[in-house]
Amino acid sequence: MVFFSGTAILSFLGCLALGVLYAWLLYRGNKNLDRKLHYGLTALRIIVVTTIAWLIFAPLIKTLNYTLDKPVIIIGQDNSLSAGQIKAAGFDQKLYEQNLEKLRDKLAGKYEVKTLHFGEQVADGFDFKNQGKLTDASAFFQKIRDEYINRNVGAVVLATDGIFNHGGNPLYSVNQINAPIYTIALGDSIPKRDVLISNVNYNNIVYLDDDFTVEVQVQAFQSDGESTLLMVSQNGTKIAQQSVLFKGTSFVKTVPIKIHAGKIGVQKYTIQLGTLPNEITARNNTQTFYVEVIDGRQKVLVAAAAPHPDLGVLKEAISLNKHYEAKLALADDINATDPSKFDLIVLYQLPDVQHISSGFLKKLSGLKKPIWYILGAQSNVNAFNQIQNQVNLSSADGSVQEVYADFANGFTSFNLIDEYKKQFSSFDPLLSPFGRLTVNTGIIPVFNQRIGKVRTQQPLLFFANENGLKNGYLMGEGLWRWKLAEAENEAPQSVLNDLISKTVQYLSVKDDKRRFKVYTAKAAYDENESIQFNATLYNESYQAVNEPEVNLQVKNEAGKLFSYTFSKTETTYQLDAGAMPAGNYSYVANTELGGKKYMASGSFYVNALIAEYQQTTANHQLLNTMSKQSNGKLFMPENLLAIADEILENENIKTISYEDRKYDELINMKWLFALMMILLGTEWFLRKRNGEL
């Protein structure tokens, strides 16, 4: 519909008067034209002049359009395992499916009906297979909010058992929908006889030879006075069992089980609870989980020619970190020790002046192992200068001097708290071999030497990197003095232990320089998650390239192989292998670059989702609360067709008319320009034909 304002009408009348006046002045004295033609040309001129004059005022034309928005009725159907496994007495599944479809068809005559089904995800249409491994009703309501935010949502029909085990509580979503929710109560709200494992709490990564505890939460319903066995198996072999006695009609108990991690790799553990007669289901009596056992301990060798109080300080600080294992080798034991079995070597005042360690140092010279050199009064400085290339200490007489620790500004290799830095400055001095210290450029100092009150730029504790291998240097002995100073000050935490631990960790961490790397986004997945792989290939300059193809083979526990090819990104590779069944998997990736073949391997595991079996009692109270809170109503499955009458009688569910108001300038109408040109052309032609200028 088109409307003109009152001002526009007055201006139009003025323009019309101007057109009449112009035509009268033009044709008033004309005696040569036929009367009909005279009147016709006058009318044409009136129309053209009136239109041109009116366009000068650029009047606005208001256009109104009305759009009718029928109410949208959304029917959501629970497609989870729990909705399909537990049914109330007398429930007819086929009749329920037919009635839900009849309800849809009955409402479709007057309303716009949208059907959805949900489990761990939300999808269009009905699906009665009940294969959803999780129930996420909050995702159902979120989809409604996202897709129908500006629509006339009349009502929501929700058919579910009230068991929600993923996402947020759907009760919090009710007020955000602004529509009545009519719930259909599926399942049975009366507890049935059942024993189950409701939860297993464990660490998915443990260290070799550690004992770790698994907490198993056992529940039992309608089983008062009965008992059963709780058994634990590792890779199919039973490793533990204990009896569980049920007390009361509703029983809950957390049973701790201690397990020893004695084998490296991904270990499969199965918790099984013995079944009782007439249980409603035995699917929730067993739960399988995977634990990765790693040999995460770094082995540190502390080698010295003779006992010294500093050695005890070093070993204690290293051993406090459970990821590190310290071994002390003294005197004759040094030469019998194989340094290749250790990740970090601490040479305490070695080489020594008595040459006790000469045989050991020969073994060490050919190994690429990080070394922490600690010098003192018993150090053979000349031999020390020869076995490494980063430091040179010119000493004339083998004497020592007292040096204090002064924190070096700009150190960032690991964090030290400011309070710790002050404590080190206040500690007693260390005894450092006297001489002129020369170090290569590129060292990383932690502490510089302070002699008395004079601060120097000579490093006391520092790190160096030689051909990609980290080495540490402490140019003084007497760490036991720092330990005593901590004890005297009754410090709550040992800053010395923290320093030694971080130093050992920094030196022992290996840089990954592999040319071909393939890894999963994480080590453990749930069976409804997609398995994501990433791969990186480096050329000889260690630049990421992705010209060649990368192939991947994944093997499951049964030995079946699955082949994939990576997709290329800008400089790397990615692969989405999709979801996989629960189990332990290994993979091998292959590629070729510059005539050389590269291979990378690894493993991951997929956890089974059993949340749908861990709750077998329907929560109709929650459904009733949702309906009342939204001015809806709860219905049982046999009465679900009555929902149509309830919606039809609800006066608040009605069609909404939207008014669309639009203003346009008349001058923007191009057809008016064409019309004026036609009228002017016609008038000119007729005048010319009849001898008028």
GUNU-897011 format. One line per field, with one value per residue (C-alpha): residue in three letters; x, y, z. Coordinates in Angstrom, 2 decimals, padded with zeros to 5 digits. Example, Ala and Ser with C-alpha at 12.3 -4.5 7.8 and 13.67 -1.06 7.14 Angstrom:
<recs>
resn <- c(ala:ser) .
px <- c(012.30:013.67) .
py <- c(-004.50:-001.06) .
pz <- c(007.80:007.14) .
</recs>
This chain:
<recs>
resn <- c(met:val:phe:phe:ser:gly:thr:ala:ile:leu:ser:phe:leu:gly:cys:leu:ala:leu:gly:val:leu:tyr:ala:trp:leu:leu:tyr:arg:gly:asn:lys:asn:leu:asp:arg:lys:leu:his:tyr:gly:leu:thr:ala:leu:arg:ile:ile:val:val:thr:thr:ile:ala:trp:leu:ile:phe:ala:pro:leu:ile:lys:thr:leu:asn:tyr:thr:leu:asp:lys:pro:val:ile:ile:ile:gly:gln:asp:asn:ser:leu:ser:ala:gly:gln:ile:lys:ala:ala:gly:phe:asp:gln:lys:leu:tyr:glu:gln:asn:leu:glu:lys:leu:arg:asp:lys:leu:ala:gly:lys:tyr:glu:val:lys:thr:leu:his:phe:gly:glu:gln:val:ala:asp:gly:phe:asp:phe:lys:asn:gln:gly:lys:leu:thr:asp:ala:ser:ala:phe:phe:gln:lys:ile:arg:asp:glu:tyr:ile:asn:arg:asn:val:gly:ala:val:val:leu:ala:thr:asp:gly:ile:phe:asn:his:gly:gly:asn:pro:leu:tyr:ser:val:asn:gln:ile:asn:ala:pro:ile:tyr:thr:ile:ala:leu:gly:asp:ser:ile:pro:lys:arg:asp:val:leu:ile:ser:asn:val:asn:tyr:asn:asn:ile:val:tyr:leu:asp:asp:asp:phe:thr:val:glu:val:gln:val:gln:ala:phe:gln:ser:asp:gly:glu:ser:thr:leu:leu:met:val:ser:gln:asn:gly:thr:lys:ile:ala:gln:gln:ser:val:leu:phe:lys:gly:thr:ser:phe:val:lys:thr:val:pro:ile:lys:ile:his:ala:gly:lys:ile:gly:val:gln:lys:tyr:thr:ile:gln:leu:gly:thr:leu:pro:asn:glu:ile:thr:ala:arg:asn:asn:thr:gln:thr:phe:tyr:val:glu:val:ile:asp:gly:arg:gln:lys:val:leu:val:ala:ala:ala:ala:pro:his:pro:asp:leu:gly:val:leu:lys:glu:ala:ile:ser:leu:asn:lys:his:tyr:glu:ala:lys:leu:ala:leu:ala:asp:asp:ile:asn:ala:thr:asp:pro:ser:lys:phe:asp:leu:ile:val:leu:tyr:gln:leu:pro:asp:val:gln:his:ile:ser:ser:gly:phe:leu:lys:lys:leu:ser:gly:leu:lys:lys:pro:ile:trp:tyr:ile:leu:gly:ala:gln:ser:asn:val:asn:ala:phe:asn:gln:ile:gln:asn:gln:val:asn:leu:ser:ser:ala:asp:gly:ser:val:gln:glu:val:tyr:ala:asp:phe:ala:asn:gly:phe:thr:ser:phe:asn:leu:ile:asp:glu:tyr:lys:lys:gln:phe:ser:ser:phe:asp:pro:leu:leu:ser:pro:phe:gly:arg:leu:thr:val:asn:thr:gly:ile:ile:pro:val:phe:asn:gln:arg:ile:gly:lys:val:arg:thr:gln:gln:pro:leu:leu:phe:phe:ala:asn:glu:asn:gly:leu:lys:asn:gly:tyr:leu:met:gly:glu:gly:leu:trp:arg:trp:lys:leu:ala:glu:ala:glu:asn:glu:ala:pro:gln:ser:val:leu:asn:asp:leu:ile:ser:lys:thr:val:gln:tyr:leu:ser:val:lys:asp:asp:lys:arg:arg:phe:lys:val:tyr:thr:ala:lys:ala:ala:tyr:asp:glu:asn:glu:ser:ile:gln:phe:asn:ala:thr:leu:tyr:asn:glu:ser:tyr:gln:ala:val:asn:glu:pro:glu:val:asn:leu:gln:val:lys:asn:glu:ala:gly:lys:leu:phe:ser:tyr:thr:phe:ser:lys:thr:glu:thr:thr:tyr:gln:leu:asp:ala:gly:ala:met:pro:ala:gly:asn:tyr:ser:tyr:val:ala:asn:thr:glu:leu:gly:gly:lys:lys:tyr:met:ala:ser:gly:ser:phe:tyr:val:asn:ala:leu:ile:ala:glu:tyr:gln:gln:thr:thr:ala:asn:his:gln:leu:leu:asn:thr:met:ser:lys:gln:ser:asn:gly:lys:leu:phe:met:pro:glu:asn:leu:leu:ala:ile:ala:asp:glu:ile:leu:glu:asn:glu:asn:ile:lys:thr:ile:ser:tyr:glu:asp:arg:lys:tyr:asp:glu:leu:ile:asn:met:lys:trp:leu:phe:ala:leu:met:met:ile:leu:leu:gly:thr:glu:trp:phe:leu:arg:lys:arg:asn:gly:glu:leu) .
px <- c(000.00:001.24:000.47:001.14:001.39:-000.90:001.97:002.70:-000.95:-000.94:002.32:000.84:-002.18:000.16:002.15:-001.06:-002.11:001.29:000.86:-002.59:-001.31:001.66:-000.59:-003.13:-000.44:000.99:-002.26:-004.70:-004.25:-003.74:-006.36:-004.65:-005.15:-008.13:-010.19:-009.67:-005.96:-005.81:-007.30:-005.11:-001.87:-002.97:-003.56:-000.14:001.56:-000.36:000.74:004.40:004.73:002.90:005.15:008.38:007.32:006.32:009.65:011.41:009.89:011.12:008.10:008.39:006.10:005.30:004.84:003.34:003.68:002.20:003.82:002.01:004.20:002.52:003.50:006.38:005.84:009.10:008.97:012.15:012.61:015.21:017.27:019.68:020.42:018.79:015.47:015.47:016.75:014.42:010.68:007.71:005.36:002.89:004.82:004.24:007.21:005.54:002.39:004.46:006.28:003.01:001.35:004.32:004.12:000.33:000.88:003.25:000.76:-002.16:-000.31:001.08:-002.37:-002.39:001.19:004.71:006.07:009.79:010.95:014.32:016.02:018.93:021.48:025.03:024.13:020.98:019.69:016.55:013.64:012.68:015.05:013.79:016.92:018.06:021.80:022.88:025.69:025.04:021.99:022.50:019.17:020.90:022.18:018.56:017.46:020.55:019.62:016.15:017.64:020.13:017.79:014.47:015.60:013.41:010.63:007.20:007.90:004.50:005.40:008.06:007.15:009.90:009.77:012.48:013.15:014.64:018.13:020.66:024.36:026.08:026.05:024.28:021.11:018.21:016.12:018.24:017.30:013.53:013.22:015.28:012.82:009.75:007.32:005.38:007.13:004.94:006.92:006.29:007.58:009.43:011.11:010.23:010.64:010.44:013.96:014.58:016.88:020.34:024.00:026.36:029.69:028.61:032.06:035.77:038.26:041.88:044.96:045.39:049.21:051.34:055.04:056.68:056.92:054.55:051.51:048.38:044.87:041.68:038.48:035.46:032.01:029.57:025.79:023.03:019.23:016.76:019.66:019.73:021.81:023.30:026.94:029.04:032.66:034.45:037.25:040.02:041.76:044.83:045.03:042.72:044.54:042.85:045.02:042.68:039.28:037.25:033.75:031.17:028.19:025.10:023.19:019.84:017.59:019.73:023.44:026.49:030.11:033.52:035.94:039.67:041.86:045.65:047.36:051.08:052.34:054.86:054.81:055.53:052.91:049.15:047.54:043.92:042.10:038.63:036.52:033.78:031.05:029.41:025.79:022.82:019.74:016.97:019.01:017.37:020.60:024.16:025.61:026.57:028.41:031.61:033.79:037.05:039.65:043.21:046.25:049.52:052.52:055.65:059.22:059.27:062.15:065.28:068.37:070.99:074.50:076.35:080.03:082.75:086.21:085.55:082.66:081.59:078.60:077.55:076.82:074.06:072.53:072.56:071.10:068.33:067.26:067.25:065.32:062.56:061.27:059.61:060.51:064.21:066.27:069.70:072.60:075.81:079.11:082.26:085.93:086.42:082.73:083.16:085.18:082.76:079.77:078.39:077.57:075.52:072.66:072.11:070.37:072.51:075.99:077.00:080.82:081.49:085.09:086.01:088.54:090.17:093.74:094.33:093.21:090.81:088.18:090.39:088.82:085.30:086.07:087.35:083.97:082.18:084.21:082.57:078.99:076.68:075.34:074.57:077.06:076.92:080.49:080.93:084.44:086.14:089.40:089.90:089.34:092.13:091.77:094.18:092.35:089.03:090.20:090.99:087.76:085.45:085.66:083.40:085.41:089.09:090.39:094.07:095.22:098.77:098.75:095.39:094.21:090.58:088.76:085.41:082.74:079.15:076.16:074.87:071.80:072.42:069.83:068.09:068.09:064.89:065.71:063.60:061.74:063.19:061.02:062.39:062.37:064.57:067.06:067.51:068.07:070.89:072.64:072.57:073.99:077.57:080.21:081.24:084.88:085.96:089.31:091.42:092.38:091.41:088.10:087.51:084.19:082.89:080.29:076.71:076.74:073.63:074.60:072.31:074.62:077.68:080.53:080.65:083.99:083.40:081.33:082.68:080.31:081.99:080.84:082.54:079.80:079.36:076.52:075.90:074.82:076.41:075.35:077.92:076.76:073.19:074.18:073.48:076.14:076.08:078.90:079.07:082.46:082.50:081.82:079.97:076.32:076.01:076.60:073.58:071.58:072.60:071.70:068.19:067.87:068.99:066.47:063.71:062.67:059.31:060.59:064.08:065.24:068.37:066.35:064.29:067.43:069.06:065.84:065.27:068.92:068.76:065.48:066.81:069.96:068.22:065.35:066.11:065.34:063.24:065.18:063.37:062.81:059.39:056.87:053.36:051.16:047.52:045.92:045.63:046.40:042.86:039.55:035.94:034.30:032.10:035.10:036.94:040.58:042.77:046.33:049.01:052.27:055.31:058.13:061.41:064.05:067.79:067.62:064.92:062.24:058.72:057.75:054.74:055.37:055.41:052.36:052.13:050.36:049.08:048.08:046.10:045.90:043.30:043.62:042.42:045.21:042.94:044.57:042.98:044.77:044.60:046.32:047.04:045.67:048.15:047.88:050.13:053.35:052.22:049.76:046.43:044.08:040.61:040.19:036.67:035.31:036.53:035.19:036.56:039.97:043.72:045.24:048.73:049.72:052.61:053.10:055.43:056.75:059.77:061.82:064.98:065.28:065.17:062.31:060.93:058.67:056.90:054.79:052.70:049.56:046.28:043.23:039.48:037.36:033.94:031.00:028.77:027.03:023.69:023.85:024.81:021.37:018.37:015.67:013.76:013.57:009.94:010.08:012.51:010.21:007.24:009.22:010.23:006.62:005.22:007.97:007.13:003.31:003.27:002.11:003.45:001.92:002.43:003.22:-000.23:-001.85:000.56:-002.05:-003.85:-000.97:-002.46:-005.73:-003.81:-001.87:-004.94:-006.80:-003.90:-004.88:-001.29:-000.21:-001.39:-000.25:001.66:001.39:004.56:004.30:007.09:007.11:009.27:009.81:011.01:011.67:009.54:012.51:014.06:011.26:012.91:009.68:008.48:011.43:010.58:006.90:007.76:010.04:007.27:004.70:007.03:008.02:004.39:003.47:006.45:005.60:001.94:002.79:005.41:003.06:000.47:002.85:003.40:006.86) .
py <- c(000.00:003.51:006.61:010.32:012.84:015.89:018.22:016.10:016.39:020.22:020.46:018.26:020.56:023.54:021.79:020.90:024.57:025.51:022.93:024.27:027.86:026.90:024.97:027.82:030.38:028.09:027.12:029.99:031.81:028.81:028.76:026.28:023.03:020.78:021.15:017.54:017.72:021.09:019.67:016.57:018.54:020.83:017.82:016.38:019.65:019.90:016.38:016.92:020.32:019.11:016.06:018.04:020.67:018.01:016.26:019.50:019.25:015.58:014.33:011.14:008.21:005.93:002.24:-000.19:-003.96:-006.46:-009.88:-012.64:-014.86:-018.11:-019.56:-022.04:-025.24:-027.07:-030.78:-032.19:-035.95:-037.56:-040.01:-041.08:-044.60:-043.97:-043.05:-046.34:-048.79:-048.07:-048.02:-047.79:-050.75:-050.96:-048.55:-049.23:-047.91:-048.27:-046.51:-043.71:-043.16:-043.12:-040.68:-038.30:-038.19:-037.70:-034.80:-033.22:-033.64:-032.33:-029.16:-028.64:-027.61:-024.35:-023.81:-024.06:-027.24:-027.97:-031.42:-032.13:-035.04:-034.80:-036.90:-035.60:-033.48:-031.88:-032.76:-032.22:-034.66:-037.61:-040.52:-043.36:-045.54:-044.24:-044.38:-041.12:-041.83:-038.62:-036.44:-032.71:-030.91:-027.56:-027.88:-028.43:-025.18:-023.38:-024.36:-022.90:-019.64:-019.42:-020.24:-018.79:-015.69:-013.37:-015.85:-016.31:-019.45:-020.54:-023.63:-026.30:-029.98:-031.98:-035.80:-037.07:-039.05:-036.09:-037.66:-035.06:-035.90:-033.42:-029.64:-027.32:-027.87:-027.38:-025.83:-022.69:-022.43:-022.39:-018.64:-017.82:-019.45:-017.29:-020.00:-022.70:-026.07:-029.17:-032.19:-035.85:-037.99:-041.03:-043.76:-044.93:-042.74:-045.73:-047.03:-050.57:-053.24:-052.39:-052.31:-050.15:-048.35:-044.72:-043.14:-044.00:-041.33:-041.86:-040.17:-040.95:-040.58:-042.26:-042.99:-046.38:-048.22:-045.74:-046.87:-044.96:-045.06:-045.55:-044.43:-046.48:-045.17:-048.07:-047.61:-050.14:-049.91:-052.36:-054.63:-054.24:-056.89:-058.41:-058.36:-058.83:-058.77:-055.75:-056.96:-055.08:-056.46:-055.15:-056.06:-059.03:-060.28:-059.93:-057.90:-057.09:-057.86:-057.09:-057.73:-054.94:-055.25:-053.19:-051.53:-049.85:-049.55:-046.73:-047.39:-045.32:-046.04:-044.99:-047.91:-047.00:-049.49:-049.22:-050.31:-050.66:-049.25:-051.91:-051.78:-048.96:-048.03:-047.61:-050.04:-051.14:-051.50:-052.98:-052.50:-055.12:-055.38:-058.78:-058.89:-059.69:-061.70:-059.69:-056.54:-054.13:-053.94:-055.24:-052.70:-050.40:-053.08:-052.73:-049.78:-049.72:-046.98:-046.48:-045.24:-044.29:-045.47:-043.54:-043.82:-040.13:-040.15:-038.53:-040.25:-037.91:-039.08:-037.07:-038.07:-037.02:-038.19:-037.98:-037.39:-033.79:-032.13:-030.55:-034.01:-034.66:-031.26:-032.00:-035.49:-034.39:-031.48:-033.63:-036.47:-034.16:-033.99:-037.35:-036.99:-037.28:-040.09:-039.21:-041.65:-040.81:-042.32:-041.81:-042.78:-046.26:-046.53:-043.74:-045.74:-048.69:-046.46:-046.31:-042.63:-043.56:-044.74:-041.27:-038.19:-035.64:-035.88:-033.68:-033.55:-032.38:-031.09:-033.39:-033.72:-034.08:-033.39:-037.10:-038.27:-040.82:-040.15:-040.39:-043.66:-042.33:-039.08:-041.05:-042.85:-039.53:-037.75:-039.61:-039.18:-036.31:-035.81:-032.52:-031.91:-029.69:-028.80:-027.75:-026.53:-026.35:-026.72:-030.33:-029.53:-030.12:-026.80:-027.61:-030.85:-029.00:-026.50:-029.36:-031.39:-028.53:-025.50:-022.91:-021.85:-021.28:-020.64:-019.67:-020.55:-020.32:-022.03:-023.82:-021.49:-020.50:-017.27:-016.44:-015.29:-014.24:-014.77:-011.67:-012.25:-011.40:-009.07:-010.35:-014.05:-015.65:-019.32:-020.24:-018.24:-017.23:-015.25:-011.81:-012.81:-015.80:-013.55:-011.46:-014.57:-015.82:-012.46:-012.79:-016.34:-017.16:-017.12:-020.12:-021.15:-020.62:-021.55:-018.42:-017.32:-015.35:-016.59:-016.42:-017.54:-017.69:-015.24:-016.43:-017.83:-017.33:-016.19:-016.86:-015.38:-013.20:-013.16:-010.57:-010.39:-008.63:-005.61:-005.42:-006.63:-008.18:-009.36:-012.73:-015.43:-017.74:-019.98:-019.97:-022.05:-022.57:-024.32:-026.26:-027.78:-027.93:-029.51:-027.64:-027.46:-025.81:-024.33:-023.50:-021.90:-022.67:-025.20:-024.74:-025.30:-026.85:-023.38:-022.07:-024.99:-024.09:-020.44:-021.52:-023.59:-020.68:-018.36:-021.02:-020.43:-022.10:-023.23:-024.09:-021.64:-023.74:-026.88:-024.84:-023.53:-026.98:-028.59:-025.96:-026.09:-029.88:-029.62:-026.93:-028.92:-032.29:-031.20:-032.40:-030.29:-032.16:-031.86:-034.57:-033.73:-035.42:-035.12:-036.56:-036.28:-036.31:-033.20:-035.07:-038.53:-039.52:-039.05:-039.92:-042.17:-039.36:-037.07:-036.72:-037.82:-034.93:-035.49:-032.88:-033.38:-031.23:-031.99:-030.01:-029.64:-029.63:-025.96:-026.93:-025.02:-026.47:-027.76:-029.71:-030.62:-034.44:-036.49:-037.86:-041.20:-042.56:-046.03:-046.48:-049.92:-050.93:-053.57:-056.30:-055.49:-053.96:-051.19:-047.93:-045.81:-042.02:-039.20:-035.86:-032.59:-029.79:-026.44:-023.43:-025.14:-028.21:-031.10:-031.88:-034.84:-035.34:-039.12:-038.88:-040.67:-044.18:-046.94:-047.25:-048.92:-048.49:-047.42:-047.06:-045.21:-044.97:-042.10:-042.16:-039.60:-038.97:-035.81:-035.41:-039.14:-039.90:-041.76:-040.55:-042.32:-041.22:-043.30:-042.91:-044.05:-042.77:-044.30:-043.76:-044.00:-045.61:-043.40:-045.15:-042.13:-043.25:-046.49:-044.89:-043.43:-045.67:-043.74:-041.12:-037.61:-036.66:-034.09:-032.00:-032.18:-031.09:-028.14:-027.08:-027.18:-025.25:-022.65:-021.93:-022.12:-025.45:-028.89:-032.42:-035.29:-039.04:-040.79:-042.37:-038.89:-036.98:-036.29:-034.08:-031.61:-030.49:-029.46:-027.72:-025.65:-024.87:-023.59:-021.41:-017.84:-016.65:-018.83:-016.79:-015.38:-012.11:-009.42:-007.41:-003.95:-002.94:000.86:002.30:005.86:006.56:009.78:010.13:011.27:007.79:006.25:005.83:004.98:008.58:009.87:007.49:008.53:012.26:011.66:009.76:012.49:015.31:013.40:012.76:016.43:017.61:015.19:016.24:019.93:019.54:017.57:020.29:023.13:024.40:025.33) .
pz <- c(000.00:-000.94:001.13:000.58:003.39:003.58:002.63:-000.44:-001.58:-001.24:-003.15:-005.87:-006.23:-006.53:-009.22:-011.03:-011.00:-012.42:-015.19:-016.06:-016.15:-018.38:-020.82:-020.95:-021.75:-024.45:-026.23:-025.47:-028.74:-031.01:-033.86:-036.23:-034.31:-034.37:-031.20:-030.06:-030.81:-029.09:-025.94:-026.12:-026.45:-023.64:-021.40:-022.29:-021.43:-018.12:-017.16:-018.09:-016.40:-013.30:-013.03:-013.52:-010.99:-008.47:-008.83:-007.87:-004.39:-004.11:-002.19:-000.12:-000.81:002.12:001.27:003.78:003.45:005.89:006.52:008.36:010.58:011.56:014.96:014.85:016.84:017.55:018.42:019.97:020.35:022.63:020.54:023.31:024.51:027.88:026.26:024.37:026.99:029.95:029.25:031.57:031.98:029.11:026.91:023.19:021.19:017.79:018.95:020.47:017.16:015.21:017.62:017.57:013.77:013.97:016.36:013.85:010.99:013.05:014.01:010.49:009.22:011.18:012.27:010.89:012.50:012.91:014.10:015.72:017.45:019.86:021.69:021.88:018.81:017.42:013.93:011.86:011.74:013.91:014.62:016.80:016.70:020.13:019.34:021.00:023.49:025.43:026.10:025.65:025.98:026.43:022.84:021.72:023.35:022.05:018.49:019.01:020.30:017.42:014.53:015.74:017.65:015.52:014.78:016.31:018.37:019.63:021.65:022.19:022.53:024.23:024.36:026.74:029.91:031.78:031.93:030.79:031.12:028.82:028.53:030.95:032.93:030.49:033.27:032.93:029.24:029.76:030.42:027.34:024.93:025.80:024.76:026.64:026.82:026.64:027.85:027.05:029.94:028.56:030.61:034.10:037.18:039.58:040.50:039.26:040.66:039.41:040.44:038.46:038.24:038.18:037.95:037.76:038.79:037.66:036.20:032.52:032.71:035.40:035.75:035.61:038.96:040.63:042.59:041.60:043.02:041.04:042.76:041.69:042.64:043.03:043.19:043.90:043.89:045.43:046.50:050.29:052.07:048.92:047.83:044.72:043.60:042.16:039.87:038.10:035.00:033.17:029.50:030.19:033.33:036.70:039.08:042.00:043.45:046.55:047.85:048.06:050.44:049.59:052.42:051.87:048.83:047.43:047.99:047.00:047.91:046.56:046.50:046.23:044.35:044.30:041.08:040.35:037.05:036.14:032.34:029.90:027.31:027.12:029.55:029.29:032.62:033.02:036.16:036.41:039.00:039.37:038.22:040.46:039.43:037.72:037.14:034.73:032.70:032.96:030.50:033.37:035.38:033.38:032.56:030.60:030.73:029.47:031.33:029.66:031.68:030.79:031.94:032.67:035.13:033.88:035.28:036.71:037.65:040.30:040.01:042.47:043.47:047.23:049.64:050.19:051.95:048.63:047.18:049.70:048.93:045.18:045.48:047.85:045.62:042.47:044.10:045.35:041.77:041.07:037.41:038.21:039.69:041.10:041.48:043.35:042.16:044.27:044.05:042.55:041.58:039.02:036.49:036.75:035.91:032.37:031.64:028.53:030.78:032.20:030.81:032.68:034.21:037.15:037.39:040.92:041.05:038.17:036.65:040.07:041.06:041.93:038.43:039.96:037.29:034.19:032.96:033.44:031.61:028.61:028.38:028.66:025.98:023.10:024.36:023.56:027.06:028.84:031.65:034.71:035.79:039.43:040.30:043.69:045.57:044.37:040.68:038.19:036.40:033.55:032.76:033.03:030.41:028.03:028.23:027.25:024.93:026.54:029.60:030.33:033.84:034.11:037.62:038.94:042.31:042.71:045.48:046.02:046.74:048.31:045.84:046.51:044.21:042.44:040.25:036.58:035.06:031.95:032.85:031.50:030.86:033.89:036.51:039.86:042.27:043.21:046.87:046.01:044.21:047.37:049.49:047.24:047.57:051.37:051.47:052.51:049.76:047.68:047.27:043.66:042.07:041.84:038.37:035.32:033.91:030.16:028.68:025.11:023.94:024.06:027.58:029.75:033.28:036.23:038.87:038.52:041.03:043.77:045.59:048.89:047.94:044.41:041.72:038.70:035.29:035.84:035.85:038.82:037.60:033.87:030.86:027.47:024.29:022.30:019.00:020.24:023.58:026.81:029.53:032.93:035.00:038.71:039.46:043.19:045.95:049.23:048.49:051.96:053.40:051.52:052.92:056.48:055.88:054.86:058.02:060.21:058.59:058.93:055.33:054.54:051.13:049.99:047.34:046.87:046.09:043.63:041.91:041.63:040.40:037.70:036.66:036.25:034.37:032.01:031.20:030.75:028.50:025.00:021.95:019.41:016.14:014.18:010.53:010.46:013.30:013.48:016.54:017.60:019.06:022.37:023.72:024.77:022.95:023.66:021.10:019.77:019.05:015.77:015.84:014.73:013.42:012.74:010.83:010.11:007.66:007.68:004.97:005.66:006.67:009.19:007.33:007.26:003.80:002.54:-001.09:-000.71:000.26:003.79:004.27:007.57:008.74:011.96:013.58:016.16:018.90:016.55:014.07:011.41:009.39:008.23:005.62:005.27:003.40:005.06:003.71:003.13:004.90:004.26:005.38:007.39:007.22:008.92:009.01:010.47:010.76:012.18:015.22:016.08:018.35:021.88:022.06:021.88:018.55:017.12:013.96:011.51:009.05:006.04:003.57:001.37:000.81:-001.26:-001.83:001.91:003.54:006.87:009.33:012.52:014.88:018.00:019.76:021.18:022.78:022.63:025.76:025.66:026.60:029.12:030.64:029.15:031.13:034.43:035.16:034.60:036.49:034.49:035.95:035.39:038.18:036.14:033.12:035.21:036.57:033.05:031.89:034.85:034.70:031.03:031.37:029.59:030.72:031.26:029.26:029.38:026.06:025.76:025.90:023.71:020.98:023.50:023.14:019.80:021.47:024.24:021.71:019.58:022.67:023.80:022.84:023.20:020.28:017.29:013.98:014.17:011.48:010.84:009.26:006.92:006.42:003.64:002.34:-001.21:-003.14:-006.22:-008.28:-007.85:-009.95:-013.34:-015.11:-014.54:-016.56:-019.39:-019.25:-019.47:-022.45:-024.22:-023.50:-024.57:-027.71:-028.59:-028.09:-030.18:-033.00:-033.13:-033.00:-035.72:-037.91:-037.66:-038.40:-034.85:-033.55) .
</recs>
